[in-house]
């Protein structure tokens, strides 16, 4: 079973991964363009944090967690998706 922390981490790492793909000049331009297109509409760390807090306060659910761990981005040299 996936925990809220695991789910949140993976959503945010996917955004960081898209940033890496978008910036990787060794990849075909069409792949980088697609990563950029997806990233434009991908939730930022603040979006995910806000959704987790709204969820916890309004319905008491724990689908996501608002506690974000900077260690989640250690293997992504461009860091998390923040804008």
FENTA-V60331 format. One line per field, one symbol per residue. burial: # if it has 16 or more other C-alpha atoms within 10 Angstrom, else .. Layout:
# FENTA-V60331
burial=???
This chain:
# FENTA-V60331
burial=...##..##.###.########.........#..##..#..####..##.###.##......####.....##.....###..
